[in-house]
């Protein structure tokens, strides 16, 4: 559970650092803002989507 929270926070920190909001990222991923929030709130349920976001934005 803590690991999922760390991953979520790392992704959100990356977006904040770049100045991107959730709507901007959702639009770039061509998914709804609601679906992106769902993924980020439950990263354990969406491992493929989380992996895709990490790979696409090269989050380390």
C-alpha positions as CSV (number, residue, x, y, z in Angstrom):
1,X,0.0,0.0,0.0
2,X,2.8,2.4,0.9
3,X,4.6,1.6,-2.4
4,X,1.4,2.5,-4.4
5,X,1.2,5.8,-2.6
6,X,4.9,6.5,-3.4
7,X,4.3,5.7,-7.1
8,X,1.3,8.0,-7.1
9,X,3.1,10.8,-5.4
10,X,6.1,10.4,-7.7
11,X,3.8,10.8,-10.8
12,X,2.0,13.8,-9.3
13,X,5.2,15.4,-8.4
14,X,6.5,15.0,-11.9
15,X,3.4,16.6,-13.4
16,X,3.6,19.5,-10.9
17,X,7.3,20.0,-11.7
18,X,6.5,20.3,-15.4
19,X,3.5,22.6,-14.7
20,X,1.0,20.1,-16.0
21,X,-2.5,19.7,-14.4
22,X,-4.5,16.5,-14.4
23,X,-6.7,17.8,-17.3
24,X,-3.6,18.5,-19.4
25,X,-2.2,15.1,-18.9
26,X,-5.5,13.4,-19.5
27,X,-5.9,15.2,-22.7
28,X,-2.4,14.3,-23.8
29,X,-3.1,10.6,-23.0
30,X,-6.5,10.9,-24.8
31,X,-8.4,9.6,-21.8
32,X,-10.9,11.4,-19.6
33,X,-9.9,13.4,-16.6
34,X,-12.1,11.2,-14.5
35,X,-10.4,8.0,-15.7
36,X,-7.0,9.4,-15.0
37,X,-8.0,10.4,-11.5
38,X,-9.4,6.9,-11.0
39,X,-6.0,5.4,-12.1
40,X,-4.0,7.7,-9.9
41,X,-6.3,7.0,-6.8
42,X,-6.0,3.3,-7.2
43,X,-2.6,2.5,-8.8
44,X,-2.7,-1.1,-7.6
45,X,-5.9,-1.8,-9.7
46,X,-4.4,-0.3,-12.8
47,X,-0.8,-1.5,-13.1
48,X,-0.7,-1.5,-16.9
49,X,-1.9,2.1,-17.1
50,X,0.5,3.2,-14.3
51,X,3.4,1.6,-16.2
52,X,2.3,3.3,-19.4
53,X,2.3,6.7,-17.7
54,X,5.7,6.2,-16.1
55,X,7.2,5.0,-19.4
56,X,5.6,7.7,-21.5
57,X,6.7,10.5,-19.3
58,X,10.0,8.9,-18.3
59,X,9.4,9.2,-14.6
60,X,12.2,8.0,-12.5
